[in-house]
């Protein structure tokens, strides 16, 4: 999971890949830390061509506000530069898989 450090870096990543996932987390968020390795494994194993980017909200509060993130964790799927799906607080990997499977297969297979 690549850590995003600036708005410019994030915009570059969103423009470079047809599918990108943004994982917003915080250093004091226990759920964020517990869910992170599971989300990473899902993308590594099932969606390897879609980059997973992490945005630490305590380090990048302006990015969190810009993307309307006011609770943690949040996973946003961007497809062709637009928000496709958003998952916040309590979500399952099955929900993420279901939302990403069809567009991923259409683009990469």
N, C-alpha and C positions, 0 to 999 in steps of 0.2 A: 504494500500500500504506500503510495507516494504522498508525502506530506506537502500541502500547498502553503506557501508563505506569502503570496501576494495576489492581488486581483489580476495583474497582468499574467502571472503564471497560470492562474485558473482559466482565464480567457483563452490563452494559448492551447491549453489541454482540451478545452471544450470544442475549439475549432479544428483541432488536429484529428480527433477520433469521432466516428459516427455514433458510438455509444460510450458514455462515460457515467460513472457512478460517483457521487459525492457523499462521503460519510462525515457528518458533523458530530464531533465528540467534545468532551471536556475532561480535564484532569481529575475533577472530583466526582465524575459520573461513574458509579459502579456498573451500571447496566452497559454503558458504552464500552468499558474494558472487558466485560464478560462476552459481549456480542461481537466485538471486533474480530477475534480469530475465526469465528464461525462465518462471518461475512467474507473475510479474506479467503477462507477455504472454498466457499461457494464460487467466488469469482475465479480463483486460481484453477479449480477443477472443472467447472462447467461453462464459464464464460471468459476464457483466457485472453481473448482479443479486446475485451472491454476493460479499460483501466479503472481501478478503484482508487480514488483520491481522498485523503483525509484532511479535514479542516478542523484544527483545534480552536474551538470558539473562544477559549480564554486567551489565546495568542492572536486571533484574528476576529475580534468582535464585529468589525465593520463588514466583513464578509458574511458572517452569520446574519446580521441585520439586513444586508443587501438581498439575501436569499430567503428572508422571512423565517429564519430559524430562531425560535424562542423557547424551545424545549429540547431535551436530548434523550437519546440519540436520534438523529434524523439521517435517513438515506434517501437521496434524490437521484433518480435515473434520468439522464439527459440522452435523448435520441435525436440525432441530426440537429444538435444545438438548441433543442427546446426541451422543457421539462416534460417527461413522459409519465412518471409516477413519483409519489412522495410517500415515505413511510416514516412515522414518528412514534416515539416512546415505546409502545409495545407492538411489535410486528414479528411475523415468523419468516424464516428463510423460505418457506414454501410460497408465501405471498410474493416475495421478491423474485423467486424463480419463475413463478407463473407470469408475472408482469414482464419479465425480461426474455423469456424463452422464445416467443414468437418473433419479436423484432430482431433479436440476435440471429435467429436462424434465417430470417429473410435477408439480412445484410451480409452475413458471413458464410452461409452455406448454399 
